[in-house]
Amino acid sequence: MRNKYAREAMMQLAEEHENKWGWQKGAVRPEVKWLQEKFGNIMERYRLNSRKETDIFVYGRMYGRHPEKTTDYLKIRYWRTGRYTPANRLTCRNLAQALELSEDEKRFLLQGYYDSCDTVYPDSASAGTNKEYLTRYRYMDELIRAYLKRIPEDAMRKLRIDPDGRNHYFRHLYFTDAFHYISMQQPLNPEVFRKHITSTRYDSELRRQMKLEGEIPRRTMLRHLLLLNAPELSRAKISGQLAAFGYLPLDENHTLTGGEYLDRLVLSLLGLYEEIYVPEEPEAGLLWFQEACRTLDEYFAEKKCQKMRFMHFKALEL
């Protein structure tokens, strides 16, 4: 009954989301409106006569020279209007400096407008003495250990894993678990999951991300947190963990760089989940949540809106 409710509720939620908010309606992102205000501040502060003149001014500050042709500073206009975002974090930081943003504003430019983490650690070796990195790394390690501890022994034996050695099989357990959250055109043969070579394609990427190395998209971190915490999920918990890892907390007004209101959808999903979740029946809660995620994934797959498939990742495409 609960699973039936999950599917019906998610179909209604997805349809309401599309009809009321959409994901690419052509409207200006709230974060872009915020950025435009910062451009307006520069325009007023330096008594510039137009947005074009402001774009040229910002370009000069970023690159130390006057643009030779229109296409040189056109990208500044594209960033300002939300058509594109800067190609990388360094360019984003240079833009922040050119706009004379405060430290809090620089952080929001990265977390909100750029939809990323406030900090990137190139590799764990060089970041090993960084207190902030160590705190975040240890927190991720705690989440992984708690996740492994919750997996039933019979589920491990079905995957040909000795429960006593579960710590050595995190990649395969995560990978096979992830299939429960996405829609599949046809059921996979259980034998596929028993072959641990199946998950090796995801080895290097998962290792890097669990060590918090390099650029990790916020949507990817959101998926990690949902999967690692299930079935003990809540809006406050996931939002707080995003913040702990340096990302913008869940915010119904936040959008992906393409304008999709993913946070609003996830907040609605978690709100419904909090209503039905009974701590004394964690397995029932997990089944409900997995069914809900599969339903949403199926819906957005059919709509060809890949960015809204928040539990899907490329390595699952066997």
C-alpha positions in Angstrom: 0.0 0.0 0.0 2.8 2.4 0.9 4.6 1.7 -2.4 1.4 2.3 -4.3 1.1 5.6 -2.5 4.7 6.5 -3.2 4.2 6.1 -7.0 0.9 8.0 -7.0 2.3 10.8 -4.9 5.4 11.1 -7.0 3.5 11.3 -10.3 1.4 14.0 -8.8 4.5 15.8 -7.4 6.3 15.6 -10.8 3.3 16.9 -12.7 2.8 19.7 -10.3 6.4 20.6 -10.5 6.3 20.7 -14.3 3.1 22.7 -14.5 3.8 25.2 -11.7 7.6 25.7 -11.9 8.9 23.9 -14.9 12.6 23.4 -15.3 13.5 25.4 -18.4 10.8 28.1 -18.8 13.2 30.8 -20.1 12.8 32.8 -16.9 15.8 34.4 -15.3 17.3 32.4 -12.5 17.1 34.0 -9.0 20.9 33.6 -8.8 21.3 35.5 -12.1 19.1 38.3 -10.8 21.4 38.5 -7.8 24.4 38.7 -10.1 22.8 41.4 -12.2 22.5 43.5 -9.0 26.2 43.2 -8.5 26.9 44.4 -12.1 24.5 47.2 -11.4 26.5 48.2 -8.3 29.7 48.4 -10.4 27.9 50.4 -13.0 26.7 52.9 -10.4 30.0 53.0 -8.4 32.1 53.8 -11.5 29.4 55.9 -13.3 29.3 53.8 -16.3 26.7 54.7 -18.9 25.3 51.3 -20.0 25.4 47.6 -19.4 27.6 47.2 -22.4 30.1 49.6 -21.0 29.9 47.7 -17.7 30.6 44.4 -19.4 33.7 45.9 -21.1 34.8 47.4 -17.8 34.5 44.0 -16.0 36.3 42.3 -18.9 39.2 44.7 -18.6 39.5 44.0 -14.9 39.4 40.2 -15.4 41.9 40.0 -18.3 44.0 43.1 -17.8 43.4 44.5 -21.3 40.7 46.2 -23.4 38.7 43.8 -25.6 39.9 43.9 -29.2 36.5 42.8 -30.6 32.9 42.3 -29.5 33.2 38.6 -29.1 35.9 39.1 -26.4 33.5 40.6 -23.9 30.4 38.9 -25.1 30.9 36.1 -22.6 30.6 38.6 -19.8 27.1 39.5 -21.1 26.2 35.8 -21.3 27.3 35.3 -17.6 25.3 38.4 -16.6 22.2 37.3 -18.4 22.4 33.6 -17.4 22.9 32.2 -20.9 26.1 30.6 -19.7 28.2 30.3 -16.5 32.0 30.7 -16.3 33.9 27.7 -17.6 35.7 27.0 -14.4 36.1 27.9 -10.8 39.1 30.1 -11.4 37.2 32.3 -13.9 34.3 32.5 -11.4 36.7 33.8 -8.7 38.2 36.3 -11.1 34.7 37.5 -11.9 34.0 37.9 -8.2 37.1 40.0 -7.8 36.2 42.2 -10.8 32.8 42.8 -9.2 34.4 43.7 -5.9 32.3 41.1 -4.0 32.6 40.5 -0.3 33.7 37.2 1.1 30.1 36.1 1.7 29.1 37.2 -1.8 32.1 35.3 -3.3 30.9 32.2 -1.5 27.3 32.7 -2.9 28.7 33.2 -6.4 30.3 29.7 -6.1 27.6 27.9 -4.2 24.5 29.6 -5.6 25.1 31.0 -9.0 27.8 28.5 -10.0 26.0 25.7 -8.1 29.2 24.2 -6.7 31.2 23.7 -3.5 32.9 26.7 -1.8 36.2 24.9 -1.9 37.9 22.4 -4.1 40.7 20.1 -2.8 42.9 19.0 -5.8 43.9 15.8 -4.1 43.9 14.3 -0.6 47.7 14.2 -0.3 48.1 18.0 -0.6 44.9 18.7 1.4 45.9 16.3 4.2 47.0 19.0 6.6 44.0 21.3 5.9 41.8 21.3 9.0 38.7 22.1 7.0 39.4 19.2 4.6 40.1 16.8 7.4 36.8 17.7 9.2 34.9 17.1 6.0 36.8 13.9 5.1 36.2 12.4 8.5 32.5 13.3 8.3 32.2 11.5 4.9 34.0 8.5 6.4 31.5 8.4 9.2 28.6 8.4 6.7 30.2 5.6 4.7 30.7 3.5 7.9 27.1 4.0 9.0 25.9 3.1 5.6 27.8 -0.1 5.5 26.6 -1.0 9.0 23.0 -0.7 8.0 23.2 -3.2 5.1 21.6 -6.5 6.1 23.8 -9.6 6.1 21.5 -11.5 3.8 21.7 -8.7 1.2 25.5 -9.0 1.3 25.5 -12.8 0.9 23.3 -12.4 -2.2 26.1 -10.3 -3.7 28.7 -12.9 -2.6 30.1 -10.6 0.0 31.3 -11.8 3.5 29.5 -9.5 5.9 32.6 -9.4 8.1 34.5 -7.9 5.1 31.9 -5.3 4.2 34.3 -2.4 4.5 36.3 -3.8 1.5 33.3 -3.7 -0.8 31.8 -0.3 -0.5 32.1 0.5 -4.2 30.1 -2.6 -5.2 27.5 -2.2 -2.5 27.0 1.5 -3.4 26.8 0.7 -7.1 24.3 -2.1 -6.8 22.2 -0.2 -4.3 22.0 2.8 -6.6 20.0 0.7 -9.1 17.1 0.7 -6.6 16.7 4.4 -7.1 16.5 4.7 -10.8 14.1 3.4 -13.5 15.2 0.7 -15.8 13.8 -0.2 -19.2 14.1 -3.8 -18.4 15.1 -5.7 -15.1 18.7 -6.6 -14.8 19.7 -10.2 -14.3 20.6 -10.6 -10.6 23.8 -12.5 -11.7 25.1 -9.2 -13.0 25.2 -7.8 -9.5 27.1 -10.8 -8.2 29.9 -10.1 -10.6 32.0 -7.5 -8.8 33.7 -6.5 -12.1 30.3 -4.9 -13.0 31.0 -2.0 -10.7 34.7 -1.4 -11.5 33.7 1.2 -14.1 32.7 3.4 -11.1 35.8 2.7 -9.0 38.0 5.7 -9.7 35.2 8.2 -9.7 33.7 7.0 -6.5 37.1 6.8 -4.7 37.9 10.4 -5.7 34.5 11.7 -4.6 34.5 9.9 -1.3 37.9 11.5 -0.6 36.4 14.9 -1.6 39.0 15.3 -4.3 38.5 17.7 -7.2 35.2 19.3 -8.5 32.2 17.4 -7.2 28.9 18.8 -8.5 26.3 19.7 -5.9 23.7 17.4 -7.5 26.2 14.5 -7.2 26.8 15.3 -3.6 23.1 15.4 -3.0 22.7 11.9 -4.4 25.6 10.6 -2.2 23.9 12.0 0.9 20.5 10.7 0.0 21.8 7.2 -0.7 24.2 7.0 2.2 21.6 8.2 4.8 18.6 6.3 3.6 16.3 5.4 5.3 17.1 8.0 8.0 16.3 11.1 5.9 14.8 14.5 6.5 15.0 18.0 5.0 17.0 19.4 7.9 19.5 16.5 7.9 20.3 16.6 4.2 20.3 20.4 4.1 22.7 20.5 7.1 25.0 17.9 5.5 25.2 19.8 2.3 26.3 22.9 4.2 28.8 20.8 6.2 30.5 19.8 2.9 30.6 23.4 1.7 27.5 23.5 -0.5 24.4 25.7 -0.5 21.8 24.1 1.9 18.6 23.0 0.3 16.7 26.1 -0.8 13.3 26.1 -2.6 14.4 29.2 -4.6 17.8 27.7 -5.7 18.1 26.5 -9.3 20.6 24.5 -11.2 22.7 26.4 -13.8 20.1 25.5 -16.4 17.2 27.0 -14.4 15.8 23.7 -13.0 14.2 23.9 -9.6 15.7 20.6 -8.3 15.9 21.7 -4.7 12.1 22.5 -4.7 11.4 18.9 -5.9 13.7 17.3 -3.4 12.3 19.3 -0.5 8.8 18.2 -1.5 9.9 14.6 -1.8 11.6 14.7 1.7 8.6 16.5 3.2 6.3 13.7 2.0 8.8 11.1 3.2 8.9 12.6 6.7 5.1 12.2 6.9 5.1 8.5 6.2 8.4 7.4 7.8 8.2 5.3 11.0 11.5 4.9 12.7 10.4 1.5 14.0 9.9 0.3 10.4 13.1 1.5 8.6 12.8 -1.2 5.8 9.3 0.0 4.9 10.5 3.5 4.7 13.5 2.6 2.5 11.2 0.7 0.1 8.9 3.7 -0.1 11.7 6.1 -0.8 13.3 3.9 -3.4 10.0 3.6 -5.2 9.5 7.3 -5.0 12.9 8.0 -6.5 12.3 5.4 -9.3 9.0 7.0 -10.2 10.5 10.5 -10.4 13.5 9.2 -12.4 11.2 7.5 -14.9 9.1 10.6 -15.3 12.0 12.9 -16.0 13.7 10.3 -18.2 10.6 10.3 -20.4 10.6 14.1 -20.4 14.3 14.0 -21.5 15.2 16.2 -18.6 18.4 14.6 -17.5 19.4 17.2 -14.9 16.3 16.4 -12.9 17.3 12.7 -12.6 19.1 13.4 -9.3 19.7 9.7 -8.5 21.0 8.7 -11.9 24.7 8.7 -13.0 26.4 7.5 -16.2 28.1 4.4 -14.8 24.7 2.8 -14.2 24.1 2.6 -17.9 25.2 -1.0 -18.3 
